[in-house]
């Protein structure tokens, strides 16, 4: 979350307020579960339900307003992943459509251990924004 917080901090307060409001609306309207405690089925249902929900950090043209501070999930979206020698996969079905498994493995982003998250770290971007805004007193 610190990287999202840094990006939000650099924004004009009115733009930051707009993003926080969007994030709060997404959390409220999506029946957002606690991802750290819900079942895999509940988690999958939530992600299906919100698949077409745009990130609150995107402007009207679809550009990220905190691009330089975007979180790991945004920086690696669609890429195959690995942690050192351990191949994780997690490739977007729209990427690498004609690539062999070897090509996917060679293209994999190396998480290098420090970026690997545990279940206790699972927050959606809207949820993280709302939490940051509350702790920083932006709401």
Number of C-alpha atoms within 10 A of each C-alpha: 15 11 14 20 19 14 18 23 15 11 14 9 12 9 14 21 16 13 24 26 18 19 25 19 14 20 17 11 10 13 11 18 15 14 18 13 12 11 12 10 9 15 17 12 13 16 15 11 13 15 9 8 11 13 16 20 26 14 13 7 6 10 10 16 18 20 14 12 18 19 17 14 11 12 13 15 13 16 20 22 22 21 16 12 9 11 16 16 16 13 17 12 9 7 13 16 10 8 11 10 11 9 12 20 19 13 15 20 19 18 17 11 10 7 10 12 10 8 9 9 11 14 15 16 20 22 21 19 25 22 18 19 22 12 10 11 8 13 11
